[in-house]
């Protein structure tokens, strides 16, 4: 039986950040205990082997040590067997005791929501930690024994300059991190930051300046040992995130928790984004699914193309045919011609394939300009 990735959503936060549109609620001890009880019960019913585990949020580290221990122990049959096991952590709630607990219970990758090394920028983003705590979270994780450490960074915050962006990247590569996720700030509907923009209280950085920042990210990080393997992700050799690569390959995954998504046997399901109702239904044995759709045929093929193109390696035509049953050149001739003419994708020639002439095109990948406009590329392929 083929292994799947497992995602567990912890929807609790001490306070919601100004830019965040992920489902989360303010931490409540009683609700958190009931929620973890439900999740542990669901973990025990998983019948598939698991290759990667990712506990995200929300803020998983807002949970107390006892609840974290219960959750991690429910996953013991998967940890320690070659699985990549990631937990997201925020600097203000990541304590030395929690770091030790993670390591003791088989967590081998920690992803820290640094976002910035400047206090003023953190305040604008609505973060509740300061720059000192961000640095200490990384350094303490390394000191305690983590060898695989990711740091999330955001660029393009209101008022941010190119020099400030460059300085943060320089500081990031000077820390003992093996992976960096660098995201351009987006103003999502329904968030405080979106409202602040609409009210004129938050002025976005000009698109040209943001593009310059991202171009610098794409140059600077590889020059300092972080390979660019996906639009927003950079890793030292051997430290790419296997869990995320599974998503970009459009392979199967199980999602547990309020608002989580699963994709198994060609069916994508989403659970309801309501902690209390999720606990109530799961505890009574009722379904927590709010939507379900079968992905097959052209729909599955197009979605596979739209997510896989985000990776630096792009889409190999032979791989795509094996995954979907479709020839991408025949499926998307107009879109690929349009994207090629716009300088957003390039054709890749085969290398090392004995049965394919060396001059034959074997796939497509993003150009440098394509990375800047990846959402446009994905939309065209979809």
C-alpha positions as CSV (number, residue, x, y, z in Angstrom):
1,X,0.0,0.0,0.0
2,X,1.4,3.4,-1.0
3,X,2.5,5.7,1.7
4,X,0.7,9.1,2.1
5,X,1.5,12.4,3.8
6,X,-0.3,13.4,6.9
7,X,-1.2,16.9,7.9
8,X,-2.7,17.8,11.3
9,X,-4.2,21.3,11.7
10,X,-3.9,22.9,15.1
11,X,-6.3,25.9,14.8
12,X,-5.4,27.7,18.0
13,X,-3.5,31.0,18.3
14,X,-2.7,33.4,21.1
15,X,-3.7,36.1,18.6
16,X,-4.4,36.1,14.9
17,X,-1.8,37.9,12.7
18,X,-2.9,40.8,10.6
19,X,-2.2,39.1,7.3
20,X,-3.4,35.5,8.0
21,X,-6.4,34.0,6.3
22,X,-5.9,30.4,7.6
23,X,-8.6,29.1,9.9
24,X,-7.7,29.8,13.5
25,X,-9.4,30.7,16.8
26,X,-8.2,32.1,20.1
27,X,-6.7,29.5,22.3
28,X,-9.0,27.9,24.8
29,X,-7.7,25.2,27.2
30,X,-10.9,23.1,27.4
31,X,-11.5,23.2,23.7
32,X,-7.9,22.4,22.9
33,X,-8.0,19.3,25.2
34,X,-11.2,18.0,23.6
35,X,-9.8,18.8,20.1
36,X,-6.5,16.8,20.7
37,X,-8.5,13.9,22.1
38,X,-10.4,13.8,18.8
39,X,-7.3,14.1,16.7
40,X,-5.5,11.3,18.6
41,X,-8.5,9.1,18.0
42,X,-8.5,9.8,14.3
43,X,-4.8,9.1,14.1
44,X,-5.4,5.7,15.5
45,X,-7.8,4.9,12.7
46,X,-5.4,5.6,9.8
47,X,-4.9,2.5,7.7
48,X,-2.2,3.8,5.3
49,X,1.5,3.9,5.8
50,X,2.7,7.5,6.4
51,X,5.8,8.9,4.8
52,X,5.7,12.5,6.1
53,X,3.9,14.2,9.0
54,X,3.3,18.0,9.3
55,X,1.7,19.6,12.3
56,X,0.7,23.1,11.3
57,X,-1.7,25.9,12.2
58,X,-2.6,28.1,13.7
59,X,0.1,27.8,16.3
60,X,0.9,24.2,17.4
61,X,3.2,25.5,20.1
62,X,0.5,27.4,21.8
63,X,-0.6,24.0,23.2
64,X,0.8,23.1,26.6
65,X,3.5,20.4,27.0
66,X,1.0,17.8,28.2
67,X,-1.3,18.2,25.1
68,X,1.7,18.2,22.8
69,X,3.0,15.0,24.3
70,X,-0.3,13.3,23.9
71,X,-0.5,14.3,20.3
72,X,3.0,13.3,19.5
73,X,2.7,10.0,21.2
74,X,-0.3,9.1,19.1
75,X,2.0,9.4,16.1
76,X,4.8,7.2,17.4
77,X,4.0,4.3,15.1
78,X,5.0,6.6,12.2
79,X,7.9,8.5,13.6
80,X,11.4,6.9,13.7
81,X,10.7,4.9,10.5
82,X,12.2,7.2,8.0
83,X,9.3,9.6,8.1
84,X,10.0,13.4,7.8
85,X,8.2,14.8,10.9
86,X,7.7,18.6,10.9
87,X,6.1,20.8,13.6
88,X,5.5,24.5,13.1
89,X,6.5,26.7,16.0
90,X,6.1,30.4,16.9
91,X,9.0,32.1,18.7
92,X,6.8,33.4,21.6
93,X,5.5,30.0,22.5
94,X,8.5,27.8,21.7
95,X,10.2,26.9,25.0
96,X,13.3,24.7,25.6
97,X,11.1,22.1,27.2
98,X,8.9,21.9,24.1
99,X,11.9,21.6,21.8
100,X,13.2,18.7,24.0
101,X,9.8,17.1,23.8
102,X,9.7,17.3,20.0
103,X,13.1,15.6,19.7
104,X,12.3,12.9,22.3
105,X,9.1,12.1,20.4
106,X,10.6,11.7,16.9
107,X,10.1,15.2,15.4
108,X,13.1,15.7,13.1
109,X,12.2,19.0,11.4
110,X,11.1,22.3,13.0
111,X,9.6,25.2,11.1
112,X,9.8,28.5,12.9
113,X,7.5,31.4,12.0
114,X,10.2,34.1,12.2
115,X,8.7,36.4,9.5
116,X,11.1,39.2,10.3
117,X,14.2,40.3,12.3
118,X,12.9,43.8,12.7
119,X,10.5,44.7,15.6
120,X,8.7,47.5,13.7
121,X,7.9,45.1,10.8
122,X,6.8,42.4,13.2
123,X,4.4,44.9,14.8
124,X,2.9,45.8,11.3
125,X,2.4,42.2,10.6
126,X,0.6,41.7,13.9
127,X,3.2,39.2,15.3
128,X,3.4,39.0,19.1
129,X,7.1,38.1,19.3
130,X,10.1,40.4,18.8
131,X,13.3,39.9,16.8
132,X,15.3,38.7,19.8
133,X,12.8,35.9,20.4
134,X,12.9,35.0,16.7
135,X,16.7,34.6,16.8
136,X,16.7,32.7,20.1
137,X,14.1,30.3,18.8
138,X,16.4,29.3,15.9
139,X,19.5,29.2,18.1
140,X,17.9,27.2,20.9
141,X,16.5,24.7,18.5
142,X,19.9,24.1,17.1
143,X,21.5,23.9,20.5
144,X,19.0,21.4,21.7
145,X,19.7,19.1,18.8
146,X,17.6,20.0,15.7
147,X,19.6,19.5,12.5
148,X,16.8,20.4,10.1
149,X,15.4,23.9,10.8
150,X,13.2,26.0,8.6
151,X,12.6,29.7,9.1
152,X,9.6,31.5,7.4
153,X,10.3,35.0,6.2
154,X,7.9,37.6,4.7
155,X,9.1,40.4,2.4
156,X,7.2,43.4,0.9
157,X,5.6,44.6,4.2
158,X,4.2,48.1,4.2
159,X,7.1,50.6,4.2
160,X,9.8,48.0,3.7
161,X,12.8,49.0,1.7
162,X,15.1,47.0,-0.5
163,X,18.0,47.5,1.9
164,X,15.9,46.2,4.8
165,X,14.9,43.1,2.8
166,X,18.5,42.5,1.9
167,X,19.7,42.9,5.5
168,X,17.1,40.3,6.7
169,X,18.3,37.8,4.2
170,X,21.9,38.3,5.3
171,X,20.9,37.7,8.9
172,X,18.9,34.6,8.0
173,X,21.7,32.8,6.2
174,X,24.0,33.6,9.2
175,X,21.7,31.5,11.4
176,X,21.9,27.7,11.7
177,X,18.9,27.1,9.3
178,X,18.8,24.4,6.6
179,X,15.7,25.7,4.8
180,X,14.1,29.1,4.2
181,X,10.6,29.8,3.0
182,X,10.3,33.4,1.7
183,X,6.9,34.7,1.0
184,X,5.8,38.0,-0.6
185,X,3.2,39.6,1.7
186,X,-0.4,39.3,0.3
187,X,-3.5,41.2,1.3
188,X,-6.1,38.5,1.7
189,X,-9.8,39.4,1.9
190,X,-11.2,39.4,5.4
191,X,-7.9,40.0,7.2
192,X,-7.1,43.1,9.3
193,X,-4.3,44.0,6.8
194,X,-6.7,43.9,3.9
195,X,-9.0,46.3,5.8
196,X,-6.1,48.6,6.7
197,X,-5.2,48.7,3.0
198,X,-8.7,49.6,2.0
199,X,-8.9,52.3,4.7
200,X,-5.6,53.8,3.6
201,X,-3.8,52.8,6.8
202,X,-1.5,50.3,5.1
203,X,0.2,51.3,1.9
204,X,1.5,48.3,-0.1
205,X,5.0,48.4,-1.5
206,X,5.0,49.1,-5.2
207,X,5.0,46.0,-7.4
208,X,8.3,47.0,-9.1
209,X,10.0,47.2,-5.7
210,X,8.5,43.8,-4.6
211,X,9.7,42.3,-7.8
212,X,13.2,43.6,-7.2
213,X,13.1,42.1,-3.7
214,X,12.1,38.7,-5.0
215,X,14.7,38.8,-7.7
216,X,17.3,39.5,-5.0
217,X,16.0,36.6,-2.9
218,X,16.4,34.3,-6.0
219,X,20.0,35.4,-6.4
220,X,21.2,35.8,-2.8
221,X,20.0,32.6,-1.3
222,X,21.5,30.2,-3.9
223,X,24.7,32.1,-3.7
224,X,24.8,31.3,0.0
225,X,24.0,27.6,-0.3
226,X,20.2,27.5,-0.4
227,X,19.0,25.9,-3.6
228,X,15.8,27.4,-5.1
229,X,13.5,24.4,-5.5
230,X,10.0,25.9,-5.4
231,X,8.7,29.4,-5.9
232,X,9.0,30.4,-2.3
233,X,11.3,27.7,-0.9
234,X,15.0,27.4,-0.7
235,X,17.1,24.6,1.0
236,X,20.6,23.5,1.6
237,X,21.5,20.2,-0.1
238,X,19.6,17.3,1.3
239,X,17.0,19.4,3.2
240,X,14.2,20.0,0.8
241,X,10.8,19.6,2.4
242,X,9.5,16.1,1.4
243,X,6.0,16.9,2.8
244,X,5.6,19.9,0.5
245,X,7.1,18.1,-2.5
246,X,4.3,15.6,-2.1
247,X,1.7,18.4,-2.5
248,X,3.5,19.8,-5.6
249,X,3.6,16.3,-7.1
250,X,-0.2,16.2,-6.5
251,X,0.1,12.9,-4.6
252,X,-2.1,11.6,-1.9
253,X,-2.4,13.1,1.6
254,X,-4.6,12.9,4.7
255,X,-5.7,16.1,6.5
256,X,-7.0,15.9,10.1
257,X,-8.5,18.8,12.0
258,X,-10.9,21.7,11.4
259,X,-10.5,23.1,7.8
260,X,-8.0,20.4,6.8
261,X,-8.0,18.9,3.3
262,X,-7.5,15.3,2.3
263,X,-6.8,13.8,-1.2
264,X,-7.2,10.1,-1.2
265,X,-8.2,7.7,-4.0
266,X,-8.8,10.6,-6.4
267,X,-11.3,12.3,-4.0
268,X,-10.5,15.6,-2.4
269,X,-12.4,16.4,0.9
270,X,-12.4,19.4,3.1
271,X,-13.5,19.4,6.8
272,X,-15.6,22.1,8.4
273,X,-13.8,25.2,9.6
274,X,-15.4,25.2,13.1
275,X,-13.6,23.8,16.1
276,X,-16.6,23.2,18.3
277,X,-18.7,21.6,15.6
278,X,-15.7,19.5,14.5
279,X,-15.2,18.2,18.0
280,X,-19.0,17.5,18.3
281,X,-19.3,15.6,15.1
282,X,-16.1,13.7,15.4
283,X,-16.9,12.6,18.9
284,X,-20.3,11.3,17.9
285,X,-18.9,9.5,14.9
286,X,-20.5,11.8,12.4
287,X,-18.8,13.1,9.3
288,X,-16.8,16.3,9.5
289,X,-16.6,16.7,5.7
290,X,-18.2,19.8,4.3
291,X,-17.2,19.3,0.6
292,X,-16.1,16.4,-1.5
293,X,-15.1,16.2,-5.2
294,X,-13.6,13.5,-7.4
295,X,-10.6,14.6,-9.4
296,X,-10.1,12.6,-12.5
297,X,-9.4,12.9,-16.2
298,X,-8.5,16.4,-17.5
299,X,-9.3,18.1,-14.2
300,X,-6.7,16.1,-12.3
301,X,-4.2,16.5,-15.1
302,X,-4.6,20.3,-15.2
303,X,-4.4,20.6,-11.4
304,X,-1.2,18.4,-11.5
305,X,0.3,20.8,-14.1
306,X,-0.7,23.9,-12.1
307,X,1.0,22.8,-8.9
308,X,4.0,21.0,-10.3
309,X,5.1,24.0,-12.5
310,X,5.8,25.8,-9.2
311,X,8.9,23.7,-8.7
312,X,12.3,24.5,-10.1
313,X,12.5,21.2,-11.9
314,X,9.3,21.9,-13.7
315,X,7.2,19.2,-15.5
316,X,8.8,16.3,-17.1
317,X,6.4,15.1,-19.9
318,X,7.1,11.4,-19.3
319,X,6.4,11.8,-15.5
320,X,3.2,13.8,-16.3
321,X,1.9,11.1,-18.6
322,X,2.6,8.4,-16.0
323,X,0.9,10.4,-13.3
324,X,-2.2,11.5,-15.3
325,X,-2.4,9.5,-18.5
326,X,-2.3,12.7,-20.5
327,X,0.3,14.2,-22.9
328,X,0.8,17.8,-21.7
329,X,1.8,19.1,-25.1
330,X,-1.6,17.8,-26.4
331,X,-3.6,18.8,-23.4
332,X,-2.3,22.4,-23.1
333,X,-1.0,23.5,-26.5
334,X,-2.5,27.0,-26.5
335,X,-1.6,27.7,-22.9
336,X,2.0,26.6,-23.4
337,X,2.4,28.6,-26.6
338,X,1.1,31.7,-24.8
339,X,3.3,31.2,-21.8
340,X,6.4,30.5,-23.9
341,X,5.8,33.6,-26.1
342,X,5.4,35.7,-22.9
343,X,8.8,34.4,-21.6
344,X,7.2,32.7,-18.6
345,X,8.2,29.1,-19.3
346,X,11.0,27.4,-21.2
347,X,11.3,24.1,-22.9
348,X,13.7,21.6,-21.3
349,X,15.7,19.1,-23.4
350,X,16.2,15.6,-22.2
351,X,19.4,14.5,-20.5
352,X,20.5,10.9,-19.8
353,X,17.3,9.3,-21.2
354,X,18.6,6.5,-23.5
355,X,15.4,6.1,-25.4
356,X,14.9,9.8,-26.2
357,X,17.0,11.7,-28.7
358,X,19.1,14.4,-26.9
359,X,17.6,17.2,-29.0
360,X,14.0,16.3,-28.1
361,X,12.1,18.5,-25.6
362,X,11.3,16.4,-22.5
363,X,9.5,19.0,-20.3
364,X,8.9,22.6,-19.3
365,X,9.9,24.8,-16.4
366,X,9.6,28.4,-15.2
367,X,11.9,31.0,-16.5
368,X,13.2,33.7,-14.1
369,X,10.3,35.9,-15.2
370,X,8.0,33.0,-14.7
371,X,8.9,32.7,-11.1
372,X,7.9,36.4,-10.7
373,X,4.5,35.6,-12.3
374,X,4.0,32.0,-11.1
375,X,0.3,32.5,-10.2
376,X,-0.4,33.6,-13.8
377,X,1.4,30.5,-15.1
378,X,-0.6,28.2,-12.8
379,X,-3.9,29.8,-13.8
380,X,-3.2,29.4,-17.5
381,X,-2.4,25.7,-17.0
382,X,-5.4,25.1,-14.9
